[in-house]
């Protein structure tokens, strides 16, 4: 008998998955078939509950997620993952993709998934360019004002954390911010944006290697 396997994830332990779980249950996922990762970045190659959900999939089953970013991967990896599921005779269903419920088992759903994955990656790159541009402007302004130390705002730290969530490394975003990786970790943890461990660093390399 085919099953719906649900997966929910939040990046920090201060966030909650209640809404995701409610949506998945409303979509027909049984609570026993619901897998949840707490405080796990989508950029990590290994996510315990996600890995268990994938292992639980059998031919004819469908993995159900609420939004595309729950996969937390680059366009290339998301498409490769969807293809891997198809090769196993399993499907992928995204409850909120492009404003609707998309099942990649259908030709239209597969096409929309590909388009939205590409758009998501493009949005990520645009955001990253904005962050880098903002840092450059602040750096230049700091020099013009007599070399006062530039202040990295909490909002910039949050934006940088989002870039890590989408696949950039902590070392890369810290460098763009003009601070050390250790300082970035300290600021991000103070805002509740990172778990205690710093395993998110170099995660893009780990994901691509997978």
N, C-alpha and C positions, 0 to 999 in steps of 0.2 A: 504494500500500500504506500502510495507516494505521500510525502510529508512536506510541510513548510518549516524550514529551519530559520529561526529569527536571530539576528545579531544586532546588538546595540553597543555603543562605546562612548565614553567621555574621556577627555584628555587629562583631567585633574580629579582628584578625589573630593574636591569641593563642589564639583558639578554633579548633577543627578541625571539618571537615565529614565526616570519615571515616564516622561512624555513619550520617549522612544518605545518603551516597553508597552505602554497603553496602545500606541498606534500599531505595533506589531501584533499584539493580541487581538485587536479589532480587525486586523487583516486576516485572521484565521490561524495564526501561529499558536500552538499549544504551549502553555507555560513550561512544560517539561522539555520543549524543543527550543527554548529561548536561551541564548548565550550572551553574556554581558561582560565587557572589559571596563574596569574602573581605573582611572588614572593611568591610561595607556595611550601614548601618542600614536596616531595613525601612520606616522612615518616609520615606526619601528617595523623591522622585518618579522619579528616574532611577537604575536599578541595571543596570549594563552587561550582566551575564550574564542577568539576568531579561528585560531588553528583547530580547536576542538569542534567548532561548528562545521568547518570544511571537512574534517575527518568524518563527521556524522552524516554527511550527505551521501545518499545512495542514488543509483540510477532512477530518474523520474522525480527526485526531490527538487525543491527550489529553495535557494538561499534568499531570505527577505531582509532588506535593510530599509531604513527610513529615508535616508538621503545619500547621494553619491559620495560625499566626503567621509562617510563612515568607513569606506574602503581606505581612504587616506593615502592614495597612491597617485603617481604621475599618470598621464593619459596612457602612455605605453604600457605600464604595469596593469592599469585597470582593464585595458582591452585584452591584454594577455591573460589576465585572470578570468575574464568572461569567456574567452576562447577555451581556457582550460576546463571550465565548468561544462561548456558545450561538449567538449571531447569526452567527458565522463558521463554524458547523458543527463546532466543536471542543469538547472536554470538559475537565473538571477533576476530578482524582482526588486525594483526601487519604488517605494511608495510615493515619494515626492520628487519627481524628476521632470523638469520643464513644466511644472504645474500639474502633473498628472501621475498616475500609477503606471509604471512601465515594466513590462516583462520581456526580457531579452530573448525569450524562447520564440517570440513572434518576429517576423521580418521587420515590421515597423518599429517594434520595441528595440530591436537590435540596432537599427539605424539611428534612432533617437539617442540611445545610450552612447553610441560612438560620437555623435555630434556634441552632446552635453559634456562628455568627458573631455573632449578637445577644448570646448569653451571654458570649462573649469580650469584647465591648465593655463589657458590664455589669461584668465582673470587673475590667477596666481602670479603669473609673470608681470602683469600690469601693476599689481599691488607691490610686488617686490621692487619694481622700478621706481614707484612713488616713494617708498621708504628710503631707498638709496639716494634719490634726488633730494628728499627732505633733509637727510643727513648732510649731504654736500652743501646745501644752502645754509644750514646752521653752522657748518664748519667755516664757510666763507664769511658769514656774518660775524662770527666770533673773532676772526682775524681783523675785520674792519672795525670792531669795537674795542680794539686794543688787546686782543689776545685773551679775553676772559675765558675761563674754562666753559665749554659748552655743556648745557644741561640736557641729559637724555630724559625725556618725559616718560611717565608711566604708560601713556598711550602708545609711544614708540616701542616700548618693551612689549606691550600687548600685540602690536602689529607684527613685531619680529617673532613672537611666539606663534602667531598664526602662520608665518612663513615656515617655521619648523614643522608645524602640524601638516603642512602641505608638501613637505619633502626636503626643504633646505636643511643644512647642518647647523648646529648651534655655533660652531666655529665660524661659519660663513656669515651668519647674521650678526654675531658679536663683532666681527671685523668691520662689517658695514656700519655698525653703530659707533665704531671707534672706541670700543672698550674690550677688555679682556674677556675670555670665555667665562672665567670664574666670577667676574663681576656681573656678567649677564645672568648667570645661573642664580646668583645671590638676589639680584633685583627681581627676576622672574618668580623665584620661590616666595619672596616677600609678598608678591601680588597673588600668590596661590595659583600660578600658571604652570608650574612644573612639579612633578613628584619629587620625592627626596633624592632619588638616584638620578644621575646624569646620563642615563643610557640613551637618551635621544640623540646624543652627539654622533656624528658620522652615520646616521641612520639611512640617509639616502644611498650611500655606498652599499650598506647591508641589504637594502630592499632591492637595488638593481642586481646585486650578486645573486639574489634568490631567483 
